[in-house]
Amino acid sequence: MGRMKAGKPRRERPVAREQSLTETHEPDMPLRGWPRSHADSELTGPDEDECVVVTVHGVRHYLHATTAQELHASLGKTLVEYNAVCESAGMPGV
């Protein structure tokens, strides 16, 4: 899964007991710098085990490349469904 970094030992991940923030919603007002302030992605540096960091509404999510690819596929499928709903309602899709 993801890329292997030569000479980098695997680090133990802390186990979250209970997350206080398990869901988010769009902010009431657009964040400064829209659209990148709402959703952005980039490659991680060599000191990270994961390959990609996805930032949504200021929250950074570190993902392996395979997880990022699955997220991409899932979002694409969901947006196709969303566009079909929009079309049936006579509204423009995305």
Helices and strands as residue ranges (DSSP letters): E 39-43, E 52-56, E 59-63, H 65-88
